[in-house]
Amino acid sequence: VKRVCVVGGSIVGCAAAIGCTRAGHEVTVFERSTSQLETRGQGLVQPIRLMEKLIERDYIDADMPVIRMSRRRWLVRDGDLTMGRLLSEQQFRVAHVNWGTLFKNLRKRIPSEVYRAGRNVASVEETPEGIRVTLNDGSSFEFDVVLAADGNMSTIRAKLFPDAERVDGGHVVWRGWFLESESPLPEVGALDEMNTVGFERGHGNLWLIPSPEGTERGEREVAWNLYGGGIPPDLLRDRGVIRTVPPGSCTPAQIEYLHNLAATQLPPVMGQVVMATCEPMITPIYDVHVPTLVRGRIALLGDAAMVLRPVTGSGATKGLEDAMAIADALASEADLADCLARYDHERWAAADGLVALGKRMGSGLVTEAPDWTELSGAEFDALFTSVIEGRNLYFAPDAE
Ligand SMILES: Cc1cc2nc3c(=O)[nH]c(=O)nc-3n(C[C@H](O)[C@H](O)[C@H](O)COP(=O)(O)OP(=O)(O)OC[C@H]3O[C@@H](n4cnc5c(N)ncnc54)[C@H](O)[C@@H]3O)c2cc1C
């Protein structure tokens, strides 16, 4: 039995805690936030095989509401055509999950004595016998191993790898969502696949996700995002990386910039959806890469390890796989160092490949995207194939 400390109790930390508790370890989760995490974020696209694995292992309920899709349509604005001209159609076997529903499913499987909310980890320090975790209220605790699942701004990663800075990806993603029942456009309810639209130096998606209420018509949420389209005005930066502009905080100049993009470059339906969104937000795009996932008694998981670009649609998928892999590794009888080495060996290359894939997608399909209006379907297919280079983009054509 090992004393396992999980720092960060979001989806990846919860998944790691479930696996480690079931392997018989003594687990403590320290989560900084006291508010309910349930409403954070919006939809996540997940591979069907990951959903099946989570159900098989009883990490989530078999009837957790998801919206399954099988196709992705790549489109480009063309006059009055409501959703534009079809460039290409791809296989897209995914499940759309509501972030809050996934979190609740994981969280309810963790005993309350294990999950300590409102506990902010200030430092971790190896001792001759183990590893000491100190909270910012001054209390400290001894463990055998620390699993850092403290997210994209991980302080544990920053301490272990001070050179692993966030590297600006050169563009932003605009995002918005609202209840389908509040949509000004009834035709949005008929969008039963992923709709991806190319525009000048960018592309964006329009799709439906489950709401916490369910997946039936009227209950869903309309979600969209726009990658790129130039750098909007009034952005602030921290150490070279653009700061997030949360919902409700866009300046009038930013809203004008977004509406101009929507009116002039998107097909009419998508343009109207974007303009009907009351509180869009702006999220920076950046990469974080580390040379190893393990140092001493600490393993990095999820966004605390490497940060993937959202255009890969893979951050949560990678994090959940990390969580299951570390729990499997720690379930073995081997020495702690061997368990952690096995985890690093199994998961580092996957993260490394996905960081590289995100950069290629960021340049090929966003900042250096060709003029989409000039592309034929065959030219688009060739571009997409060259950008993904056969890498593990799980929703690409021919993915396993
Ligand atoms: C626009 C966008 C779209 C995305 N779309 C997808 C998608 O479609 N599919 C997909 O798979 N992924 C997607 N992702 C990625 C996905 O959201 C993340 O990879 C995932 O949520 C990371 O989860 P996590 O548990 O590692 O980190 P987080 O959810 O960030 O959790 C970290 C937790 O640690 C806690 N914490 C931090 N510091 C401390 C501390 N010192 N002490 C205690 N607790 C602490 C925080 O409070 C937080 O709860 C997207 C990301 C973005 C930005």
The ligand as an SDF file (V2000), in Angstrom:
LIG
                    3D

 53 58  0  0  0  0  0  0  0  0999 V2000
  -10.8220   25.6080  -25.9180 C   0  0  0  0  0  0  0  0  0  0  0  0
  -10.5090   24.2400  -25.4010 C   0  0  0  0  0  0  0  0  0  0  0  0
  -11.1790   23.1390  -25.9370 C   0  0  0  0  0  0  0  0  0  0  0  0
  -10.8490   21.8400  -25.5280 C   0  0  0  0  0  0  0  0  0  0  0  0
  -11.4970   20.7920  -26.1130 N   0  0  0  0  0  0  0  0  0  0  0  0
  -11.1310   19.5360  -25.7820 C   0  0  0  0  0  0  0  0  0  0  0  0
  -11.7620   18.4180  -26.3860 C   0  0  0  0  0  0  0  0  0  0  0  0
  -12.6620   18.5600  -27.2250 O   0  0  0  0  0  0  0  0  0  0  0  0
  -11.3550   17.1680  -26.0490 N   0  0  0  0  0  0  0  0  0  0  0  0
  -10.3530   16.9550  -25.1320 C   0  0  0  0  0  0  0  0  0  0  0  0
  -10.0170   15.7930  -24.8620 O   0  0  0  0  0  0  0  0  0  0  0  0
   -9.7560   18.0000  -24.5150 N   0  0  0  0  0  0  0  0  0  0  0  0
  -10.1040   19.2740  -24.8200 C   0  0  0  0  0  0  0  0  0  0  0  0
   -9.4950   20.3310  -24.2010 N   0  0  0  0  0  0  0  0  0  0  0  0
   -8.4670   20.0730  -23.1790 C   0  0  0  0  0  0  0  0  0  0  0  0
   -9.0570   19.7480  -21.8320 C   0  0  0  0  0  0  0  0  0  0  0  0
  -10.0160   20.7200  -21.4550 O   0  0  0  0  0  0  0  0  0  0  0  0
   -7.9120   19.6990  -20.7770 C   0  0  0  0  0  0  0  0  0  0  0  0
   -6.8460   18.9390  -21.2850 O   0  0  0  0  0  0  0  0  0  0  0  0
   -8.3970   19.0230  -19.4950 C   0  0  0  0  0  0  0  0  0  0  0  0
   -9.5530   19.6370  -19.0020 O   0  0  0  0  0  0  0  0  0  0  0  0
   -7.2810   19.0850  -18.4400 C   0  0  0  0  0  0  0  0  0  0  0  0
   -7.7420   18.5180  -17.2400 O   0  0  0  0  0  0  0  0  0  0  0  0
   -6.7860   18.4830  -15.9780 P   0  0  0  0  0  0  0  0  0  0  0  0
   -7.5590   17.7390  -14.9220 O   0  0  0  0  0  0  0  0  0  0  0  0
   -5.4180   18.0050  -16.3490 O   0  0  0  0  0  0  0  0  0  0  0  0
   -6.5770   20.0080  -15.5800 O   0  0  0  0  0  0  0  0  0  0  0  0
   -7.6180   21.0930  -14.9920 P   0  0  0  0  0  0  0  0  0  0  0  0
   -8.9990   20.7860  -15.3890 O   0  0  0  0  0  0  0  0  0  0  0  0
   -7.0440   22.4250  -15.3260 O   0  0  0  0  0  0  0  0  0  0  0  0
   -7.5300   20.8650  -13.4150 O   0  0  0  0  0  0  0  0  0  0  0  0
   -6.4810   21.2500  -12.6070 C   0  0  0  0  0  0  0  0  0  0  0  0
   -7.0190   21.2940  -11.1660 C   0  0  0  0  0  0  0  0  0  0  0  0
   -5.9390   21.5130  -10.2630 O   0  0  0  0  0  0  0  0  0  0  0  0
   -6.3730   22.4180   -9.2620 C   0  0  0  0  0  0  0  0  0  0  0  0
   -5.1530   23.0410   -8.7330 N   0  0  0  0  0  0  0  0  0  0  0  0
   -4.2720   23.8390   -9.3920 C   0  0  0  0  0  0  0  0  0  0  0  0
   -3.2620   24.1960   -8.5790 N   0  0  0  0  0  0  0  0  0  0  0  0
   -3.5090   23.6180   -7.3890 C   0  0  0  0  0  0  0  0  0  0  0  0
   -2.8030   23.6130   -6.1410 C   0  0  0  0  0  0  0  0  0  0  0  0
   -1.6640   24.2810   -5.9730 N   0  0  0  0  0  0  0  0  0  0  0  0
   -3.3300   22.9100   -5.1120 N   0  0  0  0  0  0  0  0  0  0  0  0
   -4.4970   22.2030   -5.2550 C   0  0  0  0  0  0  0  0  0  0  0  0
   -5.1970   22.1780   -6.4160 N   0  0  0  0  0  0  0  0  0  0  0  0
   -4.7030   22.8720   -7.4590 C   0  0  0  0  0  0  0  0  0  0  0  0
   -7.2860   23.3920   -9.9890 C   0  0  0  0  0  0  0  0  0  0  0  0
   -8.1620   24.0620   -9.1170 O   0  0  0  0  0  0  0  0  0  0  0  0
   -8.0090   22.4380  -10.9350 C   0  0  0  0  0  0  0  0  0  0  0  0
   -9.2060   21.9210  -10.3810 O   0  0  0  0  0  0  0  0  0  0  0  0
   -9.8280   21.6420  -24.5600 C   0  0  0  0  0  0  0  0  0  0  0  0
   -9.1840   22.7470  -23.9850 C   0  0  0  0  0  0  0  0  0  0  0  0
   -9.5110   24.0340  -24.4000 C   0  0  0  0  0  0  0  0  0  0  0  0
   -8.7930   25.2140  -23.7930 C   0  0  0  0  0  0  0  0  0  0  0  0
  1  2  1  0
  2  3  1  0
  2 52  2  0
  3  4  2  0
  4  5  1  0
  4 50  1  0
  5  6  2  0
  6  7  1  0
  6 13  1  0
  7  8  2  0
  7  9  1  0
  9 10  1  0
 10 11  2  0
 10 12  1  0
 12 13  2  0
 13 14  1  0
 14 15  1  0
 14 50  1  0
 15 16  1  0
 16 17  1  0
 16 18  1  0
 18 19  1  0
 18 20  1  0
 20 21  1  0
 20 22  1  0
 22 23  1  0
 23 24  1  0
 24 25  2  0
 24 26  1  0
 24 27  1  0
 27 28  1  0
 28 29  2  0
 28 30  1  0
 28 31  1  0
 31 32  1  0
 32 33  1  0
 33 34  1  0
 33 48  1  0
 34 35  1  0
 35 36  1  0
 35 46  1  0
 36 37  1  0
 36 45  1  0
 37 38  2  0
 38 39  1  0
 39 40  1  0
 39 45  2  0
 40 41  1  0
 40 42  2  0
 42 43  1  0
 43 44  2  0
 44 45  1  0
 46 47  1  0
 46 48  1  0
 48 49  1  0
 50 51  2  0
 51 52  1  0
 52 53  1  0
M  END
$$$$
